[in-house]
Amino acid sequence: MLFLLLTVSLYRQIINQPDLPERWLQIKESWHNIPFWIVFLLMFLNWGTEAKKWQLLISPLEKFSWLTSFKSVLAGCSVTMLTPNRIGEYGGRILYVQEHNRIKAISVTILGSISQLLITMFLGTCGLLFFNYIPGIDNKIPWLTSDLLVFFSICITLILGGLFFRIQAIVSLMKRFAFLRNLARHLTVLDYFGNKQLLRILLFSFIRYIIFILQYVLLLNVLNVDVSIYMCFWLLTIFYLVLAVAPTIGFIELPVRAAASVELFKLYSENIVGIQAAALGIWVINLVLPAMIGSILIFGIKILKDR
């Protein structure tokens, strides 16, 4: 129902654009702009960085080459398109992990997800603080002025930070309780990750986040969404914070992405079609294309196993 409501709402916003033909022409011409192809190439850097992070995460269990790690990440991307908030990425990555390590690999996958969520929440919270408390900022979005929203964002960020950097202490605590010992046995792999390794994982997550932002800024610019780079950056930190907490499923995520981007950017730009086209472009480039490649890899693995 939510999917249908968002789709209808977005459709109405598009057809009510006074200069719709000109906007569509801009979208068609974007293919000829170099920044568009930079956005496309950054997709490989994005997932390549995630592959390097996954290589580091899985290293206590298995020694993956970067290429194997890259294939594993893409396979996970294909499965995650069918699960809420991309929690199913492990289902694809598991195909490249030896069977006796698969349960333990769940914990390092979760650790990697926490690191990405921590970066998203931290910079999203910085975005909320920016719009609320920096003097002279043109904040046209009423709901961003909620102190309660800022408070909850700070609390969640602190909890995630504590969970991420104190993961060894949490596992040790679990071992003290009889009913948690069996679970803690599968989490002992996390003892390998000291502060140095955790900071490296967090660095890779931060690099991915900056790539996300850069791709979006470039595509908005190509599509003539006239918002300054400075304001665009902080709006996108809020955008990714909303996506992180909003319940979605990969293959129907687009209306949520488009609706969130329109709500944030429409008060700073009248180019609604451009805003929605940017949301579509990022979704296709960063999620759909990798998922398609990943599905081919999974299909190839299945053929090899059948043989």
C-alpha positions as CSV (number, residue, x, y, z in Angstrom):
1,M,0.0,0.0,0.0
2,L,2.8,2.4,0.9
3,F,4.6,1.5,-2.3
4,L,1.4,2.4,-4.3
5,L,0.8,5.7,-2.4
6,L,4.4,6.8,-3.0
7,T,4.3,5.9,-6.7
8,V,1.1,7.8,-7.3
9,S,2.4,10.8,-5.4
10,L,5.6,10.9,-7.4
11,Y,3.7,10.5,-10.6
12,R,1.5,13.4,-9.8
13,Q,4.4,15.6,-8.9
14,I,6.1,14.8,-12.3
15,I,3.0,15.5,-14.5
16,N,2.4,18.8,-12.7
17,Q,5.8,20.1,-13.6
18,P,5.2,23.2,-15.8
19,D,8.4,22.6,-17.9
20,L,8.2,18.8,-18.1
21,P,9.3,18.5,-21.8
22,E,12.4,20.6,-21.1
23,R,13.3,18.6,-18.0
24,W,13.0,15.3,-19.9
25,L,15.3,16.7,-22.6
26,Q,17.9,17.5,-19.9
27,I,17.7,13.9,-18.6
28,K,18.2,12.5,-22.1
29,E,21.2,14.8,-22.7
30,S,22.8,13.9,-19.4
31,W,24.2,10.7,-21.0
32,H,26.5,13.0,-23.0
33,N,28.0,14.7,-20.0
34,I,31.4,13.5,-18.6
35,P,30.2,13.8,-14.9
36,F,27.5,11.2,-15.6
37,W,30.1,8.6,-16.6
38,I,32.2,9.6,-13.6
39,V,29.2,8.7,-11.5
40,F,29.1,5.3,-13.3
41,L,32.8,4.6,-12.8
42,L,32.5,5.6,-9.1
43,M,30.1,2.6,-8.7
44,F,33.1,0.3,-9.2
45,L,35.1,2.3,-6.7
46,N,32.2,2.1,-4.3
47,W,31.8,-1.7,-4.4
48,G,35.6,-2.2,-4.7
49,T,36.0,-0.4,-1.4
50,E,33.3,-2.6,0.1
51,A,35.2,-5.6,-1.3
52,K,38.4,-4.4,0.5
53,K,36.4,-4.0,3.7
54,W,34.9,-7.5,3.4
55,Q,38.4,-8.9,2.7
56,L,39.5,-7.4,6.0
57,L,36.4,-8.6,7.9
58,I,36.7,-12.2,6.7
59,S,40.5,-12.4,7.1
60,P,40.4,-14.1,10.6
61,L,38.4,-17.0,9.0
62,E,39.7,-17.2,5.4
63,K,42.2,-15.5,3.1
64,F,40.2,-14.0,0.2
65,S,41.8,-12.4,-2.8
66,W,40.4,-8.9,-3.6
67,L,38.7,-10.3,-6.7
68,T,37.0,-13.2,-4.8
69,S,35.9,-10.6,-2.2
70,F,34.5,-8.4,-5.0
71,K,32.5,-11.3,-6.4
72,S,31.3,-12.2,-3.0
73,V,30.1,-8.6,-2.4
74,L,28.2,-8.5,-5.7
75,A,26.6,-11.8,-5.0
76,G,25.4,-10.4,-1.6
77,C,24.1,-7.4,-3.4
78,S,21.8,-9.5,-5.6
79,V,20.3,-11.3,-2.6
80,T,19.9,-8.1,-0.6
81,M,17.5,-6.6,-3.2
82,L,14.9,-9.1,-1.9
83,T,15.2,-8.5,1.8
84,P,14.2,-5.6,4.1
85,N,16.9,-2.9,4.6
86,R,19.4,-5.1,2.8
87,I,19.8,-7.5,5.7
88,G,20.1,-10.4,3.3
89,E,23.6,-9.6,1.9
90,Y,25.1,-12.5,3.9
91,G,22.9,-14.9,1.9
92,G,25.0,-14.1,-1.3
93,R,28.4,-13.7,0.4
94,I,28.1,-17.1,2.1
95,L,28.5,-18.8,-1.2
96,Y,32.2,-17.8,-1.3
97,V,32.8,-18.8,2.4
98,Q,33.7,-22.4,3.3
99,E,30.8,-24.2,4.9
100,H,32.4,-24.7,8.3
101,N,33.0,-20.9,8.6
102,R,29.6,-19.7,7.5
103,I,28.0,-19.3,10.9
104,K,31.0,-17.4,12.2
105,A,31.0,-15.2,9.1
106,I,27.6,-13.9,10.0
107,S,29.1,-12.0,12.9
108,V,31.7,-10.2,10.8
109,T,29.1,-9.3,8.2
110,I,27.0,-7.7,11.0
111,L,30.1,-5.9,12.2
112,G,30.6,-4.4,8.8
113,S,27.0,-3.4,8.6
114,I,27.3,-1.7,12.0
115,S,30.3,0.3,10.8
116,Q,28.4,1.6,7.7
117,L,25.4,2.5,9.8
118,L,27.6,4.2,12.4
119,I,29.1,6.5,9.7
120,T,25.6,7.2,8.3
121,M,24.2,8.0,11.7
122,F,27.2,10.1,12.7
123,L,27.2,12.3,9.6
124,G,23.4,12.4,9.5
125,T,23.4,13.7,13.1
126,C,26.0,16.3,12.1
127,G,23.6,17.3,9.3
128,L,20.8,17.8,11.8
129,L,23.1,19.8,14.1
130,F,24.1,21.9,11.1
131,F,20.6,22.8,10.1
132,N,19.5,23.4,13.7
133,Y,22.3,25.2,15.4
134,I,24.6,26.8,12.9
135,P,23.7,30.5,12.6
136,G,22.7,31.9,9.2
137,I,21.8,28.5,7.7
138,D,18.7,28.7,5.4
139,N,16.7,25.8,6.9
140,K,13.5,25.5,4.9
141,I,12.5,22.1,6.2
142,P,10.3,22.4,9.4
143,W,10.7,18.9,10.8
144,L,14.5,19.2,10.9
145,T,14.1,21.8,13.7
146,S,12.9,19.1,16.2
147,D,15.2,18.8,19.2
148,L,13.7,15.4,19.9
149,L,14.9,14.2,16.5
150,V,18.4,15.5,17.2
151,F,18.4,13.9,20.7
152,F,17.4,10.4,19.3
153,S,20.0,10.6,16.5
154,I,22.7,11.4,19.0
155,C,21.6,8.6,21.3
156,I,21.5,6.0,18.5
157,T,24.9,7.1,17.2
158,L,26.5,6.8,20.7
159,I,24.9,3.4,21.1
160,L,26.2,2.2,17.8
161,G,29.7,3.6,18.5
162,G,29.8,1.9,21.9
163,L,28.6,-1.4,20.3
164,F,31.2,-1.2,17.6
165,F,34.2,-0.2,19.6
166,R,33.4,-2.4,22.6
167,I,32.5,-5.5,20.7
168,Q,35.1,-7.7,22.4
169,A,33.8,-6.7,25.8
170,I,30.3,-7.5,24.8
171,V,31.3,-11.0,23.6
172,S,33.2,-11.6,26.9
173,L,30.1,-10.5,28.8
174,M,28.0,-12.9,26.9
175,K,30.3,-15.8,27.8
176,R,29.4,-15.3,31.5
177,F,25.8,-16.3,30.9
178,A,25.1,-20.0,30.3
179,F,22.2,-19.4,27.9
180,L,24.4,-17.1,25.7
181,R,27.5,-19.2,25.7
182,N,26.6,-21.2,22.6
183,L,25.9,-18.0,20.7
184,A,29.1,-16.4,22.1
185,R,31.1,-19.3,20.7
186,H,30.3,-18.3,17.2
187,L,31.2,-14.7,18.0
188,T,34.7,-15.3,19.2
189,V,36.1,-14.4,15.8
190,L,35.3,-10.8,16.8
191,D,38.1,-11.0,19.4
192,Y,40.5,-10.6,16.5
193,F,39.4,-7.0,15.8
194,G,41.3,-4.6,18.0
195,N,40.9,-0.8,17.8
196,K,43.4,-0.6,14.8
197,Q,41.3,-3.1,12.7
198,L,38.1,-1.5,13.7
199,L,39.3,1.9,12.7
200,R,40.4,0.5,9.3
201,I,36.9,-0.9,8.8
202,L,35.4,2.4,9.8
203,L,37.7,4.2,7.3
204,F,36.5,2.0,4.4
205,S,32.9,2.7,5.5
206,F,33.6,6.4,5.5
207,I,35.2,6.3,2.0
208,R,32.1,4.5,0.7
209,Y,29.9,7.1,2.2
210,I,31.9,10.0,0.6
211,I,31.6,8.1,-2.7
212,F,27.8,8.0,-2.3
213,I,27.7,11.7,-1.6
214,L,30.0,12.6,-4.5
215,Q,27.9,10.5,-7.0
216,Y,24.7,12.2,-5.9
217,V,26.2,15.7,-6.1
218,L,27.5,15.0,-9.6
219,L,24.3,13.6,-10.8
220,L,22.2,16.4,-9.4
221,N,24.5,18.9,-11.1
222,V,24.2,17.0,-14.4
223,L,20.4,17.1,-14.1
224,N,20.5,20.9,-13.4
225,V,19.2,20.7,-9.8
226,D,20.5,24.1,-8.8
227,V,21.5,23.5,-5.2
228,S,25.0,24.6,-4.0
229,I,27.5,21.8,-3.3
230,Y,27.8,22.9,0.3
231,M,24.0,22.7,0.9
232,C,23.7,19.6,-1.2
233,F,26.2,17.7,1.0
234,W,24.3,18.4,4.2
235,L,21.0,17.6,2.7
236,L,22.3,14.3,1.5
237,T,23.6,13.4,5.0
238,I,19.9,13.8,6.1
239,F,18.8,11.8,3.1
240,Y,21.0,8.8,3.9
241,L,20.0,9.0,7.5
242,V,16.3,8.7,6.5
243,L,17.1,5.8,4.2
244,A,19.0,4.0,7.0
245,V,16.1,4.1,9.4
246,A,13.2,3.8,6.9
247,P,11.9,0.2,6.5
248,T,12.3,-0.8,2.8
249,I,12.9,-3.7,0.5
250,G,15.5,-3.4,-2.2
251,F,13.4,-3.9,-5.3
252,I,10.7,-1.4,-4.1
253,E,13.0,1.0,-2.5
254,L,13.0,3.5,-5.4
255,P,9.7,5.3,-4.4
256,V,11.0,5.8,-0.9
257,R,14.3,7.2,-2.2
258,A,12.5,9.5,-4.7
259,A,10.0,10.7,-2.1
260,A,12.7,11.4,0.5
261,S,14.9,13.3,-2.0
262,V,12.0,15.4,-3.2
263,E,10.9,16.3,0.3
264,L,14.4,17.5,1.1
265,F,15.4,19.2,-2.1
266,K,12.1,20.7,-3.4
267,L,12.4,23.6,-1.0
268,Y,15.8,24.5,-2.5
269,S,15.1,23.7,-6.2
270,E,12.0,23.6,-8.4
271,N,13.4,20.9,-10.7
272,I,11.4,18.0,-9.3
273,V,11.9,15.8,-12.3
274,G,15.7,16.3,-12.0
275,I,15.6,15.4,-8.3
276,Q,13.6,12.2,-9.0
277,A,15.8,11.3,-12.0
278,A,18.9,11.6,-9.7
279,A,17.3,9.2,-7.2
280,L,16.5,6.8,-10.0
281,G,20.0,7.1,-11.5
282,I,21.8,6.4,-8.2
283,W,19.5,3.5,-7.4
284,V,20.1,1.9,-10.8
285,I,23.9,2.5,-10.9
286,N,24.6,1.6,-7.2
287,L,22.1,-1.2,-6.6
288,V,20.4,-2.6,-9.7
289,L,23.4,-3.0,-11.9
290,P,25.6,-4.6,-9.2
291,A,22.6,-6.9,-8.2
292,M,22.3,-8.0,-11.9
293,I,26.0,-8.8,-12.0
294,G,25.8,-10.6,-8.7
295,S,22.9,-12.7,-9.9
296,I,24.9,-13.9,-12.8
297,L,27.8,-14.8,-10.5
298,I,25.4,-16.8,-8.3
299,F,24.0,-18.6,-11.3
300,G,27.5,-19.5,-12.4
301,I,28.3,-20.9,-8.9
302,K,25.1,-23.0,-9.1
303,I,26.1,-24.4,-12.5
304,L,29.6,-25.3,-11.2
305,K,28.1,-27.1,-8.1
306,D,25.6,-29.0,-10.3
307,R,28.5,-30.2,-12.5
